[in-house]
């Protein structure tokens, strides 16, 4: 027979009774008080994390991107150790505030050492009244309702769908925000206007330099539906119009979508001779998705993404064949030239994440299954619907140690030859990440 459990309950009950009696006697002589300063918002606030990440990848021997990236130093596997520090904060004083986010990282991998130090955001805000605010500086934008992709993110940095919640570097902008509530059937309306200059050493990776660009977002809360109307115009990138929405159909079921139209969107396509040919045409992109929380505490996120400005399956196959032919010809005099052409094509479009036209994203995670506290397993997949290749990523997350996060993740890439995930540099990746938050 087991007596430990009843005995522990008895002892806890006795201890609770004694403490309650002591508390009642103490309360009769003492009046409960608190200091207002304890709940007031501090002028200076800061937070951040330190990270250590180890990655191991098996190289997809003979694939297009293993030839492009590792032809000069072939590898059968690839290891990387990364250390990173991110520090964010704010300082507020009456009508003014400052916001900043800094990140530094260093990595040692099979090919050598590299490091970076970046200012992700650093901007000042002036708020003369509750409905108006003005800001100036480097600011990161996350326009759009999509989780993995944002077709209407006209001034966003591109997300990594495998890590969509990570901080992104901003652009130097001047911004004005105006908000108003209860305008007829519109519960809330907010207008954000952004000036984004592009000059040498100022946002020069945004597009054509020596240009001033304007972006605007009109937010409406209409019949419990979040709606954004978006615009980008200027000389650095093509003019684009967008619409997005998000609505909770049930307390645990949300749907969202985005629609973007870009006029005369330019892109570079590979010709049969390996030269890059510039084209410009109108492009339609859209996303539709949902988020559902089940009674078993399983969160499901599913999104379909169509990118009309992406490359067709035939265009991607042409690139893969060209890159593979260039790798095979390295022994010949013309081989190095062809390889450089293929590398240039990769950098200018073909090598970016999800360069195709139709994708499906699905992520499922369950918080504390089987009552295992602080434990969250998840699985994510991204499928190229044009060529049927995909990535599959199971992961385990544990947060049971105060301020610590431990994540173990394995990514498996699968696809036939001349498909997106069949021609990636690696065939899989194992990753262990430790983060300490402060």
C-alpha positions as a Markdown table, in Angstrom:
| # | Residue | x | y | z |
|---|---|---|---|---|
| 1 | Unk | 0.0 | 0.0 | 0.0 |
| 2 | Unk | 1.1 | 3.6 | -0.7 |
| 3 | Unk | 0.8 | 6.2 | 2.1 |
| 4 | Unk | 3.0 | 8.9 | 0.6 |
| 5 | Unk | 0.3 | 10.7 | -1.3 |
| 6 | Unk | -2.4 | 10.8 | 1.6 |
| 7 | Unk | 0.4 | 11.9 | 4.0 |
| 8 | Unk | 1.6 | 14.7 | 1.8 |
| 9 | Unk | -1.9 | 16.0 | 1.3 |
| 10 | Unk | -2.4 | 16.0 | 5.1 |
| 11 | Unk | 0.8 | 17.9 | 5.7 |
| 12 | Unk | 0.0 | 20.4 | 3.0 |
| 13 | Unk | -3.5 | 20.9 | 4.4 |
| 14 | Unk | -2.1 | 21.5 | 7.9 |
| 15 | Unk | 0.5 | 23.9 | 6.6 |
| 16 | Unk | -2.2 | 25.8 | 4.7 |
| 17 | Unk | -4.4 | 26.0 | 7.8 |
| 18 | Unk | -1.5 | 27.4 | 9.9 |
| 19 | Unk | -0.5 | 29.9 | 7.3 |
| 20 | Unk | -4.1 | 31.0 | 6.8 |
| 21 | Unk | -4.4 | 31.6 | 10.6 |
| 22 | Unk | -1.2 | 33.4 | 10.7 |
| 23 | Unk | -2.2 | 35.6 | 7.7 |
| 24 | Unk | -5.6 | 36.4 | 9.3 |
| 25 | Unk | -3.9 | 37.5 | 12.6 |
| 26 | Unk | -1.3 | 39.5 | 10.7 |
| 27 | Unk | -4.0 | 41.2 | 8.5 |
| 28 | Unk | -5.8 | 42.4 | 11.6 |
| 29 | Unk | -2.7 | 44.5 | 12.6 |
| 30 | Unk | -1.4 | 45.4 | 9.1 |
| 31 | Unk | -3.1 | 47.1 | 6.3 |
| 32 | Unk | -2.3 | 45.9 | 2.7 |
| 33 | Unk | -0.4 | 48.5 | 0.7 |
| 34 | Unk | 1.5 | 48.8 | -2.5 |
| 35 | Unk | 3.8 | 51.3 | -4.1 |
| 36 | Unk | 2.5 | 52.9 | -7.3 |
| 37 | Unk | 6.0 | 52.9 | -8.7 |
| 38 | Unk | 5.8 | 49.1 | -8.8 |
| 39 | Unk | 3.2 | 49.0 | -11.5 |
| 40 | Unk | 4.2 | 52.1 | -13.5 |
| 41 | Unk | 5.9 | 51.6 | -16.8 |
| 42 | Unk | 9.6 | 52.2 | -16.7 |
| 43 | Unk | 11.1 | 54.8 | -19.0 |
| 44 | Unk | 13.9 | 52.5 | -20.0 |
| 45 | Unk | 13.2 | 48.9 | -20.9 |
| 46 | Unk | 15.4 | 46.3 | -22.6 |
| 47 | Unk | 15.5 | 42.6 | -23.4 |
| 48 | Unk | 17.3 | 40.2 | -25.6 |
| 49 | Unk | 18.8 | 36.8 | -26.0 |
| 50 | Unk | 22.1 | 35.0 | -26.4 |
| 51 | Unk | 22.1 | 32.0 | -28.7 |
| 52 | Unk | 24.3 | 29.1 | -29.6 |
| 53 | Unk | 23.3 | 27.0 | -32.6 |
| 54 | Unk | 24.9 | 23.9 | -34.1 |
| 55 | Unk | 24.0 | 22.6 | -37.6 |
| 56 | Unk | 25.0 | 19.5 | -39.5 |
| 57 | Unk | 24.0 | 19.0 | -43.1 |
| 58 | Unk | 24.5 | 16.1 | -45.5 |
| 59 | Unk | 25.4 | 17.5 | -48.9 |
| 60 | Unk | 23.1 | 16.5 | -51.8 |
| 61 | Unk | 26.0 | 15.3 | -54.0 |
| 62 | Unk | 25.6 | 16.2 | -57.7 |
| 63 | Unk | 22.7 | 18.7 | -57.2 |
| 64 | Unk | 22.6 | 22.0 | -58.9 |
| 65 | Unk | 23.2 | 24.1 | -55.8 |
| 66 | Unk | 26.0 | 21.9 | -54.4 |
| 67 | Unk | 27.9 | 22.4 | -57.7 |
| 68 | Unk | 27.2 | 26.2 | -57.6 |
| 69 | Unk | 28.2 | 26.7 | -54.0 |
| 70 | Unk | 30.8 | 24.1 | -53.4 |
| 71 | Unk | 32.4 | 23.4 | -56.8 |
| 72 | Unk | 35.6 | 25.0 | -55.6 |
| 73 | Unk | 35.8 | 23.0 | -52.4 |
| 74 | Unk | 33.5 | 19.9 | -52.6 |
| 75 | Unk | 32.1 | 18.5 | -49.4 |
| 76 | Unk | 30.2 | 15.4 | -48.4 |
| 77 | Unk | 28.8 | 17.1 | -45.3 |
| 78 | Unk | 28.8 | 20.5 | -43.8 |
| 79 | Unk | 28.9 | 21.7 | -40.1 |
| 80 | Unk | 28.3 | 25.1 | -38.7 |
| 81 | Unk | 28.5 | 26.6 | -35.2 |
| 82 | Unk | 26.8 | 29.9 | -34.7 |
| 83 | Unk | 26.9 | 32.3 | -31.7 |
| 84 | Unk | 24.5 | 35.3 | -31.7 |
| 85 | Unk | 23.5 | 38.1 | -29.4 |
| 86 | Unk | 20.3 | 40.2 | -29.9 |
| 87 | Unk | 19.5 | 43.2 | -27.8 |
| 88 | Unk | 16.4 | 45.3 | -28.1 |
| 89 | Unk | 15.0 | 48.2 | -26.0 |
| 90 | Unk | 13.1 | 51.3 | -25.7 |
| 91 | Unk | 13.2 | 54.7 | -23.9 |
| 92 | Unk | 10.1 | 56.7 | -23.4 |
| 93 | Unk | 9.7 | 60.2 | -22.1 |
| 94 | Unk | 6.3 | 61.9 | -22.3 |
| 95 | Unk | 5.7 | 62.5 | -26.0 |
| 96 | Unk | 8.9 | 61.0 | -27.3 |
| 97 | Unk | 10.3 | 57.5 | -27.5 |
| 98 | Unk | 13.3 | 55.6 | -28.9 |
| 99 | Unk | 13.2 | 52.0 | -30.1 |
| 100 | Unk | 16.2 | 49.9 | -31.1 |
| 101 | Unk | 17.1 | 46.3 | -31.9 |
| 102 | Unk | 20.8 | 45.2 | -32.4 |
| 103 | Unk | 22.1 | 41.9 | -33.5 |
| 104 | Unk | 25.6 | 40.4 | -33.8 |
| 105 | Unk | 26.6 | 36.9 | -34.9 |
| 106 | Unk | 29.7 | 34.9 | -35.6 |
| 107 | Unk | 29.9 | 31.5 | -37.2 |
| 108 | Unk | 32.5 | 28.9 | -37.8 |
| 109 | Unk | 31.7 | 26.4 | -40.5 |
| 110 | Unk | 33.4 | 23.9 | -42.8 |
| 111 | Unk | 34.6 | 26.7 | -45.1 |
| 112 | Unk | 35.8 | 29.1 | -42.4 |
| 113 | Unk | 34.9 | 32.0 | -40.1 |
| 114 | Unk | 32.4 | 34.9 | -40.7 |
| 115 | Unk | 30.7 | 37.5 | -38.5 |
| 116 | Unk | 28.2 | 40.2 | -38.8 |
| 117 | Unk | 27.0 | 43.1 | -36.6 |
| 118 | Unk | 23.8 | 44.9 | -37.7 |
| 119 | Unk | 21.4 | 47.6 | -36.5 |
| 120 | Unk | 18.0 | 46.0 | -37.2 |
| 121 | Unk | 15.9 | 49.0 | -36.0 |
| 122 | Unk | 16.7 | 52.3 | -34.5 |
| 123 | Unk | 14.1 | 55.0 | -34.7 |
| 124 | Unk | 12.5 | 57.9 | -32.7 |
| 125 | Unk | 8.8 | 58.5 | -32.3 |
| 126 | Unk | 6.9 | 61.7 | -31.5 |
| 127 | Unk | 3.3 | 61.3 | -30.4 |
| 128 | Unk | 1.7 | 64.8 | -30.0 |
| 129 | Unk | -1.7 | 63.2 | -29.3 |
| 130 | Unk | -3.2 | 59.8 | -28.9 |
| 131 | Unk | -4.4 | 59.6 | -32.5 |
| 132 | Unk | -1.2 | 60.8 | -34.2 |
| 133 | Unk | 2.4 | 59.6 | -34.2 |
| 134 | Unk | 5.5 | 60.5 | -36.3 |
| 135 | Unk | 8.6 | 58.4 | -36.5 |
| 136 | Unk | 12.0 | 58.7 | -38.2 |
| 137 | Unk | 14.8 | 56.2 | -38.4 |
| 138 | Unk | 15.4 | 52.5 | -39.3 |
| 139 | Unk | 12.3 | 50.5 | -38.8 |
| 140 | Unk | 11.2 | 46.9 | -39.7 |
| 141 | Unk | 7.9 | 46.4 | -41.3 |
| 142 | Unk | 5.7 | 43.2 | -41.2 |
| 143 | Unk | 2.8 | 44.2 | -43.4 |
| 144 | Unk | 0.4 | 41.4 | -44.2 |
| 145 | Unk | -1.6 | 38.7 | -42.5 |
| 146 | Unk | 0.2 | 35.6 | -43.8 |
| 147 | Unk | 2.4 | 33.5 | -41.5 |
| 148 | Unk | 4.9 | 32.1 | -43.9 |
| 149 | Unk | 4.7 | 34.6 | -46.8 |
| 150 | Unk | 3.4 | 38.2 | -47.3 |
| 151 | Unk | 2.6 | 39.1 | -50.9 |
| 152 | Unk | 1.4 | 42.6 | -49.7 |
| 153 | Unk | 4.6 | 43.1 | -47.6 |
| 154 | Unk | 5.7 | 45.8 | -50.1 |
| 155 | Unk | 8.4 | 47.2 | -47.8 |
| 156 | Unk | 9.1 | 44.1 | -45.7 |
| 157 | Unk | 12.2 | 42.1 | -45.7 |
| 158 | Unk | 11.7 | 38.6 | -47.0 |
| 159 | Unk | 10.7 | 36.1 | -44.3 |
| 160 | Unk | 12.3 | 32.7 | -43.9 |
| 161 | Unk | 9.2 | 30.4 | -43.8 |
| 162 | Unk | 11.1 | 28.0 | -41.6 |
| 163 | Unk | 11.6 | 30.8 | -39.0 |
| 164 | Unk | 8.9 | 33.3 | -39.7 |
| 165 | Unk | 8.9 | 34.8 | -36.2 |
| 166 | Unk | 12.5 | 35.9 | -36.3 |
| 167 | Unk | 13.4 | 39.6 | -36.2 |
| 168 | Unk | 14.1 | 41.2 | -39.6 |
| 169 | Unk | 16.3 | 44.2 | -40.5 |
| 170 | Unk | 14.4 | 47.3 | -41.3 |
| 171 | Unk | 14.8 | 50.3 | -43.7 |
| 172 | Unk | 15.5 | 53.9 | -43.0 |
| 173 | Unk | 12.1 | 55.7 | -43.3 |
| 174 | Unk | 9.9 | 58.6 | -42.2 |
| 175 | Unk | 6.5 | 57.5 | -41.1 |
| 176 | Unk | 3.2 | 59.1 | -40.0 |
| 177 | Unk | 0.3 | 57.3 | -38.3 |
| 178 | Unk | -3.2 | 58.5 | -37.8 |
| 179 | Unk | -6.0 | 56.6 | -36.0 |
| 180 | Unk | -9.6 | 57.2 | -35.4 |
| 181 | Unk | -12.4 | 55.1 | -33.9 |
| 182 | Unk | -16.2 | 54.7 | -34.4 |
| 183 | Unk | -16.6 | 56.0 | -37.9 |
| 184 | Unk | -20.0 | 54.7 | -38.8 |
| 185 | Unk | -19.9 | 51.0 | -39.5 |
| 186 | Unk | -16.1 | 51.2 | -39.3 |
| 187 | Unk | -15.1 | 50.5 | -35.7 |
| 188 | Unk | -11.5 | 51.6 | -36.1 |
| 189 | Unk | -9.5 | 53.2 | -39.0 |
| 190 | Unk | -5.8 | 53.8 | -39.1 |
| 191 | Unk | -3.6 | 55.3 | -41.9 |
| 192 | Unk | 0.1 | 54.7 | -42.1 |
| 193 | Unk | 2.2 | 56.6 | -44.6 |
| 194 | Unk | 5.9 | 55.8 | -45.2 |
| 195 | Unk | 8.6 | 57.7 | -47.1 |
| 196 | Unk | 11.4 | 55.4 | -48.1 |
| 197 | Unk | 14.5 | 57.0 | -49.8 |
| 198 | Unk | 16.9 | 55.0 | -51.8 |
| 199 | Unk | 20.4 | 56.5 | -52.3 |
| 200 | Unk | 24.0 | 55.4 | -52.0 |
| 201 | Unk | 24.4 | 53.8 | -48.6 |
| 202 | Unk | 20.8 | 54.5 | -47.7 |
| 203 | Unk | 18.4 | 51.6 | -48.4 |
| 204 | Unk | 20.5 | 50.9 | -51.5 |
| 205 | Unk | 19.4 | 47.2 | -51.5 |
| 206 | Unk | 15.8 | 48.1 | -51.9 |
| 207 | Unk | 16.0 | 48.9 | -55.6 |
| 208 | Unk | 17.0 | 51.6 | -58.0 |
| 209 | Unk | 19.0 | 54.3 | -56.3 |
| 210 | Unk | 18.4 | 58.1 | -56.3 |
| 211 | Unk | 14.7 | 57.6 | -55.9 |
| 212 | Unk | 12.1 | 58.5 | -53.3 |
| 213 | Unk | 9.4 | 55.9 | -52.6 |
| 214 | Unk | 6.0 | 56.1 | -50.9 |
| 215 | Unk | 4.1 | 53.3 | -49.2 |
| 216 | Unk | 0.8 | 53.5 | -47.4 |
| 217 | Unk | -1.5 | 51.2 | -45.5 |
| 218 | Unk | -5.1 | 51.9 | -44.5 |
| 219 | Unk | -6.3 | 49.6 | -41.7 |
| 220 | Unk | -10.1 | 49.1 | -41.2 |
| 221 | Unk | -11.8 | 47.1 | -38.5 |
| 222 | Unk | -15.1 | 46.4 | -40.3 |
| 223 | Unk | -17.7 | 44.1 | -38.8 |
| 224 | Unk | -15.1 | 42.4 | -36.7 |
| 225 | Unk | -12.8 | 41.8 | -39.7 |
| 226 | Unk | -9.3 | 43.3 | -40.0 |
| 227 | Unk | -8.8 | 44.7 | -43.4 |
| 228 | Unk | -5.7 | 46.5 | -44.9 |
| 229 | Unk | -5.5 | 48.4 | -48.2 |
| 230 | Unk | -1.9 | 48.9 | -49.3 |
| 231 | Unk | 0.1 | 50.8 | -51.8 |
| 232 | Unk | 3.7 | 51.2 | -52.9 |
| 233 | Unk | 4.9 | 53.6 | -55.6 |
| 234 | Unk | 8.1 | 55.3 | -56.6 |
| 235 | Unk | 11.1 | 54.8 | -58.8 |
| 236 | Unk | 13.0 | 52.0 | -56.9 |
| 237 | Unk | 10.4 | 49.3 | -57.4 |
| 238 | Unk | 7.3 | 48.8 | -59.5 |
| 239 | Unk | 4.0 | 50.3 | -58.3 |
| 240 | Unk | 2.0 | 47.7 | -56.4 |
| 241 | Unk | -1.5 | 47.6 | -54.8 |
| 242 | Unk | -2.6 | 45.2 | -52.1 |
| 243 | Unk | -5.5 | 44.0 | -49.9 |
| 244 | Unk | -5.4 | 41.7 | -46.9 |
| 245 | Unk | -7.9 | 40.5 | -44.3 |
| 246 | Unk | -8.1 | 38.4 | -41.1 |
| 247 | Unk | -11.3 | 37.2 | -39.4 |
| 248 | Unk | -12.1 | 34.9 | -36.5 |
| 249 | Unk | -15.0 | 32.7 | -37.6 |
| 250 | Unk | -14.9 | 31.0 | -34.2 |
| 251 | Unk | -12.9 | 31.7 | -31.0 |
| 252 | Unk | -10.4 | 29.0 | -32.1 |
| 253 | Unk | -10.7 | 29.3 | -35.9 |
| 254 | Unk | -9.2 | 32.2 | -37.9 |
| 255 | Unk | -8.9 | 32.7 | -41.7 |
| 256 | Unk | -6.7 | 35.2 | -43.5 |
| 257 | Unk | -5.7 | 36.2 | -47.0 |
| 258 | Unk | -3.6 | 38.6 | -49.1 |
| 259 | Unk | -3.9 | 39.8 | -52.7 |
| 260 | Unk | -1.2 | 41.9 | -54.4 |
| 261 | Unk | -1.0 | 43.3 | -57.9 |
| 262 | Unk | 2.3 | 44.6 | -59.2 |
| 263 | Unk | 2.5 | 46.7 | -62.4 |
| 264 | Unk | 5.3 | 45.9 | -64.9 |
| 265 | Unk | 7.2 | 43.8 | -62.4 |
| 266 | Unk | 10.8 | 43.2 | -63.6 |
| 267 | Unk | 12.7 | 40.0 | -63.3 |
| 268 | Unk | 15.6 | 38.3 | -64.9 |
| 269 | Unk | 15.2 | 35.0 | -66.7 |
| 270 | Unk | 17.9 | 32.7 | -68.0 |
| 271 | Unk | 18.2 | 32.4 | -71.8 |
| 272 | Unk | 19.3 | 29.3 | -73.6 |
| 273 | Unk | 22.8 | 30.7 | -74.0 |
| 274 | Unk | 23.1 | 31.3 | -70.2 |
| 275 | Unk | 22.6 | 35.1 | -70.4 |
| 276 | Unk | 20.1 | 36.8 | -68.2 |
| 277 | Unk | 17.3 | 38.5 | -70.0 |
| 278 | Unk | 15.2 | 41.2 | -68.3 |
| 279 | Unk | 11.5 | 41.1 | -68.7 |
| 280 | Unk | 8.6 | 43.2 | -67.2 |
| 281 | Unk | 5.0 | 42.2 | -66.9 |
| 282 | Unk | 2.1 | 42.7 | -64.5 |
| 283 | Unk | 2.1 | 40.1 | -61.8 |
| 284 | Unk | -0.6 | 38.8 | -59.4 |
| 285 | Unk | 0.2 | 37.2 | -56.1 |
| 286 | Unk | -2.1 | 35.9 | -53.4 |
| 287 | Unk | -2.3 | 33.9 | -50.2 |
| 288 | Unk | -5.1 | 32.2 | -48.4 |
| 289 | Unk | -4.7 | 30.6 | -45.0 |
| 290 | Unk | -6.2 | 29.4 | -41.8 |
| 291 | Unk | -5.2 | 28.9 | -38.1 |
| 292 | Unk | -7.1 | 26.4 | -35.9 |
| 293 | Unk | -6.7 | 25.4 | -32.3 |
| 294 | Unk | -8.2 | 22.0 | -31.5 |
| 295 | Unk | -9.5 | 20.8 | -28.2 |
| 296 | Unk | -6.4 | 18.7 | -27.9 |
| 297 | Unk | -4.3 | 21.9 | -27.9 |
| 298 | Unk | -3.0 | 21.3 | -31.4 |
| 299 | Unk | -2.5 | 24.5 | -33.4 |
| 300 | Unk | -2.7 | 24.0 | -37.2 |
| 301 | Unk | -1.6 | 26.7 | -39.7 |
| 302 | Unk | -2.2 | 26.0 | -43.4 |
| 303 | Unk | -1.5 | 28.4 | -46.2 |
| 304 | Unk | -1.6 | 28.3 | -50.0 |
| 305 | Unk | 0.6 | 30.9 | -51.8 |
| 306 | Unk | 0.6 | 31.8 | -55.5 |
| 307 | Unk | 3.4 | 34.0 | -56.8 |
| 308 | Unk | 2.6 | 35.1 | -60.4 |
| 309 | Unk | 6.0 | 36.8 | -60.6 |
| 310 | Unk | 7.9 | 33.6 | -59.8 |
| 311 | Unk | 9.5 | 31.2 | -62.2 |
| 312 | Unk | 7.6 | 28.5 | -64.0 |
| 313 | Unk | 8.5 | 24.9 | -63.6 |
| 314 | Unk | 10.0 | 25.0 | -67.1 |
| 315 | Unk | 12.1 | 28.0 | -66.3 |
| 316 | Unk | 13.4 | 26.4 | -63.1 |
| 317 | Unk | 14.3 | 23.2 | -65.0 |
| 318 | Unk | 16.2 | 25.3 | -67.6 |
| 319 | Unk | 18.3 | 26.8 | -64.8 |
| 320 | Unk | 19.0 | 23.5 | -63.1 |
| 321 | Unk | 20.1 | 21.9 | -66.4 |
| 322 | Unk | 22.3 | 24.9 | -67.1 |
| 323 | Unk | 23.9 | 24.8 | -63.7 |
| 324 | Unk | 24.6 | 21.1 | -63.9 |
| 325 | Unk | 26.0 | 21.4 | -67.4 |
| 326 | Unk | 28.3 | 24.2 | -66.1 |
| 327 | Unk | 29.5 | 21.9 | -63.3 |
| 328 | Unk | 30.2 | 19.1 | -65.7 |
| 329 | Unk | 32.2 | 21.4 | -68.0 |
| 330 | Unk | 34.5 | 22.7 | -65.2 |
| 331 | Unk | 37.4 | 20.7 | -66.7 |
| 332 | Unk | 37.0 | 22.7 | -70.0 |
| 333 | Unk | 38.2 | 26.3 | -70.6 |
| 334 | Unk | 34.6 | 27.5 | -70.9 |
| 335 | Unk | 33.4 | 25.7 | -67.7 |
| 336 | Unk | 34.4 | 28.4 | -65.3 |
| 337 | Unk | 32.6 | 31.1 | -67.3 |
| 338 | Unk | 29.4 | 29.1 | -67.5 |
| 339 | Unk | 29.5 | 28.4 | -63.8 |
| 340 | Unk | 29.9 | 32.1 | -63.0 |
| 341 | Unk | 26.8 | 32.8 | -65.3 |
| 342 | Unk | 24.9 | 30.2 | -63.3 |
| 343 | Unk | 26.0 | 31.7 | -60.0 |
| 344 | Unk | 24.9 | 35.1 | -61.2 |
| 345 | Unk | 21.5 | 33.8 | -62.1 |
| 346 | Unk | 21.2 | 32.2 | -58.7 |
| 347 | Unk | 22.0 | 35.4 | -56.9 |
| 348 | Unk | 19.5 | 37.4 | -59.0 |
| 349 | Unk | 16.5 | 35.3 | -58.5 |
| 350 | Unk | 16.7 | 31.5 | -59.0 |
| 351 | Unk | 18.5 | 30.9 | -55.7 |
| 352 | Unk | 16.1 | 32.8 | -53.4 |
| 353 | Unk | 13.8 | 30.9 | -51.1 |
| 354 | Unk | 10.7 | 29.6 | -52.9 |
| 355 | Unk | 11.4 | 31.0 | -56.4 |
| 356 | Unk | 8.5 | 29.1 | -58.0 |
| 357 | Unk | 4.8 | 30.0 | -58.4 |
| 358 | Unk | 2.7 | 27.7 | -56.2 |
| 359 | Unk | 3.3 | 26.5 | -52.7 |
| 360 | Unk | 1.5 | 24.9 | -49.8 |
| 361 | Unk | 2.7 | 25.5 | -46.2 |
| 362 | Unk | 1.4 | 23.5 | -43.2 |
| 363 | Unk | 2.6 | 23.6 | -39.6 |
| 364 | Unk | 1.2 | 21.6 | -36.6 |
| 365 | Unk | 2.3 | 21.9 | -33.0 |
| 366 | Unk | 0.9 | 20.6 | -29.8 |
| 367 | Unk | 1.6 | 22.3 | -26.5 |
| 368 | Unk | 2.4 | 19.9 | -23.6 |
| 369 | Unk | 1.2 | 16.6 | -25.0 |
| 370 | Unk | 0.6 | 13.8 | -22.5 |
| 371 | Unk | 0.9 | 16.5 | -19.8 |
| 372 | Unk | 4.7 | 16.9 | -20.4 |
| 373 | Unk | 5.2 | 20.4 | -19.1 |
| 374 | Unk | 7.1 | 23.1 | -21.1 |
| 375 | Unk | 7.3 | 20.7 | -24.1 |
| 376 | Unk | 6.0 | 21.5 | -27.6 |
| 377 | Unk | 6.6 | 19.2 | -30.5 |
| 378 | Unk | 5.8 | 20.4 | -34.0 |
| 379 | Unk | 6.1 | 19.4 | -37.7 |
| 380 | Unk | 6.3 | 21.8 | -40.7 |
| 381 | Unk | 6.2 | 21.1 | -44.4 |
| 382 | Unk | 6.6 | 23.3 | -47.5 |
| 383 | Unk | 5.5 | 21.8 | -50.8 |
| 384 | Unk | 6.3 | 23.1 | -54.3 |
| 385 | Unk | 3.0 | 22.3 | -56.0 |
| 386 | Unk | 4.5 | 22.7 | -59.5 |
| 387 | Unk | 7.1 | 19.9 | -59.2 |
| 388 | Unk | 5.9 | 18.0 | -56.1 |
| 389 | Unk | 9.2 | 18.4 | -54.2 |
| 390 | Unk | 9.0 | 19.3 | -50.5 |
| 391 | Unk | 10.7 | 19.8 | -47.2 |
| 392 | Unk | 9.5 | 18.1 | -44.0 |
| 393 | Unk | 10.7 | 19.4 | -40.6 |
| 394 | Unk | 9.8 | 17.8 | -37.2 |
| 395 | Unk | 11.0 | 19.7 | -34.1 |
| 396 | Unk | 11.1 | 19.5 | -30.3 |
| 397 | Unk | 11.0 | 22.6 | -28.1 |
| 398 | Unk | 11.6 | 22.6 | -24.4 |
| 399 | Unk | 11.3 | 25.7 | -22.1 |
| 400 | Unk | 11.4 | 24.1 | -18.7 |
| 401 | Unk | 14.5 | 25.9 | -17.5 |
| 402 | Unk | 14.0 | 29.5 | -16.4 |
| 403 | Unk | 14.8 | 31.9 | -19.3 |
| 404 | Unk | 16.1 | 29.1 | -21.5 |
| 405 | Unk | 14.8 | 27.6 | -24.7 |
| 406 | Unk | 16.1 | 24.4 | -26.2 |
| 407 | Unk | 15.1 | 23.4 | -29.8 |
| 408 | Unk | 16.0 | 20.3 | -31.7 |
| 409 | Unk | 15.0 | 20.3 | -35.4 |
| 410 | Unk | 15.6 | 18.0 | -38.4 |
| 411 | Unk | 14.8 | 19.0 | -41.9 |
| 412 | Unk | 14.4 | 16.5 | -44.7 |
| 413 | Unk | 14.4 | 17.6 | -48.3 |
| 414 | Unk | 12.9 | 15.4 | -51.0 |
| 415 | Unk | 12.4 | 15.7 | -54.7 |
| 416 | Unk | 13.3 | 14.2 | -58.1 |
| 417 | Unk | 16.0 | 15.6 | -60.3 |
| 418 | Unk | 15.4 | 19.1 | -61.7 |
| 419 | Unk | 13.0 | 20.0 | -58.9 |
| 420 | Unk | 13.4 | 22.7 | -56.3 |
| 421 | Unk | 14.1 | 20.5 | -53.2 |
| 422 | Unk | 15.7 | 17.8 | -55.3 |
| 423 | Unk | 18.4 | 20.3 | -56.4 |
| 424 | Unk | 19.1 | 22.0 | -53.0 |
| 425 | Unk | 22.6 | 22.0 | -51.7 |
| 426 | Unk | 21.8 | 19.7 | -48.8 |
| 427 | Unk | 19.6 | 16.7 | -48.5 |
| 428 | Unk | 18.9 | 17.2 | -44.8 |
| 429 | Unk | 19.8 | 19.4 | -41.8 |
| 430 | Unk | 20.0 | 18.6 | -38.1 |
| 431 | Unk | 19.9 | 21.7 | -35.8 |
| 432 | Unk | 20.3 | 22.1 | -32.1 |
| 433 | Unk | 19.6 | 25.7 | -30.8 |
| 434 | Unk | 20.0 | 27.0 | -27.2 |
| 435 | Unk | 18.7 | 30.4 | -26.3 |
| 436 | Unk | 19.0 | 32.3 | -23.1 |
| 437 | Unk | 16.6 | 35.2 | -22.7 |
| 438 | Unk | 17.3 | 38.2 | -20.5 |
